[in-house]
Amino acid sequence: MSEAGAGKKSVNSEKRQRTSPDRDSVVQEKVHNLKARRQGTASSLKHKRKELLDQLKEEPSSKDEIEKRFSAAETLYDNYVSFDKEYCRLLGKTEDADGLKEATFQSQEVEATFKELKDAFISWQGDIKQDDIQPDDSASQTGAKSVASRVSSTTSARVKATARKAALLAKGRALKQQQELQKKKAAMEMERQKREFEEQQRKLDIEAEEERLKLQAEIDAAVAEEEVLAEFERLSACNNQNQVTTGLNPNAQVWVPQRVNVQNTSNDIGNDVRNENNVDSFAKLLDVMKIPKTELKRFDGNTLDYYLFMNTFDETIGKTRVDDATKLAQLFQYCTGKALSVIECCAVMVPEQGYRTARELLKSRFGSDYQVSQAWVRRVCNRSNIKPSDNVELQNFADDLRSCKETICYGKTD
């Protein structure tokens, strides 16, 4: 493939990525519109069903009027089926499982409603055909009219009873289907509440474990502090015992100078000095334990943060006596983004070489003197105009200028 073709393919890929959010918004808008039209059609169909059933239960109306009303209801149902099909297809694209289940339940309910209406209409049609009796003999038209009148009255009552029976049977079937739907909805709601309860229980368990670990850490720190204090008291007691306390005795004999063993005296002085040094060391250790724990900020490859990150890392981890494997693991933990991608290759090396190489890579990619200087110069120069009355921005600009100057003049790392 030529370079022009590859470039064109890359541009097309970027366009598709930029238009992806737009497509999602268009799909969501279509789903919203179809849902509204679907619900409106279902409401209209229920209204038509009620009107037509009430008309069938009363005195017979115009046949054409009833057929016209049923045709309108049938058209509404066909429209609903069309809307429902497209609505469920778009819901499948959005992966809304709960919405799809709810749509299925509503579709079944609407289908039962229309079936009830259709059964009542078909029953009415079967009964009304029996009323289409025409006299065959012109000589008996007068008697036929009387018979037809009685037949019409009887048929009307039978039609009303049949229509009422069909309506009740259809209503019973619809009620049964509705009860099944309600059971399914209740089961879904119970399942959802169960999942929420389990999720809440897991969160509470995690929080309890975090509190337990935090309390254990405080207990361990208190035990360590108690041990240091006990050792400090022990050394202080030994030092006090080594000190000699004397008093003046008026009845004492005249003091005669004697030869002093210089070597033993030097040993005693050395012991006293070592004891004092031990006391000072434990006192310093106690002071260090009282200092709050340093929270090390993560480094994501921002050149402006390189000096701060490396200096803090060295003070908290790098200058300690832990092995290089632990230092490398800590460096992996506190690096993210580009910085982590650069040093990931060091994980396969020997820990000593990996730790050294990781520091060199971070230095060359994000912390060279030239890179840091240029980053600070860009931050100072590439900024919008500041109004003379904007004291906050003026102070920020002054702080950036000072940081730029101090970094360029004194900022050095290994």
Secondary structure, DSSP 8 states (H G I E B T S, - for coil): --HHHHHHHHHHHHHHHHHHHHHHHHHHHHHHHHHHHHHHHHHHHHHHHHHHHHHHHSS---HHHHHHHHHHHHHHHHHHHHHHHHHHHHHHHHT-HHHHHHHHHHHHHHHHHHHHHHHHHHHHHHHHHTT----S-GGGHHHHHHHHHHHHHHHHHHHHHHHHHHHHHHHHHHHHHHHHHHHHHHHHHHHHHHHHHHHHHHHHHHHHHHHHHHHHHHHHHHHHHHHHHHHHHHHHHHHHHHS------TT----------HHHHHHHHHHHHHHHHHHHHHHHHHHHHHS-------B-S-GGGHHHHHHHHIIIIITSSS-HHHHHHHHHHHB-HHHHHHHGGGGGS-HHHHHHHHHHHHHHHH--HHHHHHHHHHHHHS-----TT-HHHHHHHHHHHHHHHHHHHH----
